[in-house]
């Protein structure tokens, strides 16, 4: 409520939230924390970088975290960095170990066919292949929000405006069921991804879970 009121009064400060500012990336095992910082500092102010290492040998696992000061900076990094880094939003620290294992097993899995990861000059990556066959959700800048209860335009707008880049919020109501339906659009797909991650299953009002899914926006979803 405090954040929503601040934004309504003209203070557009980004939400300081670890789940929105920390990204997880795949890197060459030769990278140091300084190398990681150098590659990602162009996207915003970095609070810290860390490389995940084998607890026994101290060798890099080829995975790392970058935390920015603002969610918008993390969003820009995910959207604009080289696709070979496979940058995604990091799980909270209390879920980090299982998250790292799942991420590693998905992205390092070898398939009979597929494109090699584009880390030219880094032999440690040449043996790995991308899994092109796994099912991926079609991502877009537009979201559909469904609720058992009707929405109030101003309240829903304030909720989704917590994620930077909200362009419009169109609330509709089914006269037969009295359920809530809205279309949300952001300026970037990264913001829409954050919004879905944060608000799908969110109880608003308490006891009423929101369903948030991607809608086709006419753009190339693969991009």
Secondary structure, 3 states (H helix, E strand, C coil): CHHHHHHHCCCCCCCCCHHHHEEEEECCCCCCHHHHHHHHHHHCCEEEEEEEECCCCCCEEEEEEEEECCHHHHHHHHHHCCHHHCCEECCCHHHHHHHHHHHHHHHHCCCCCCCECCCCCCHHHHCCECCCCCCCCCCCCEEEEEECCCCCHHHHHHHHCCCCCEEEEEEEECCCCCCEEEEEEECCHHHHHHHHHHHCCCECCCCCECEEEEECCCCCCCC
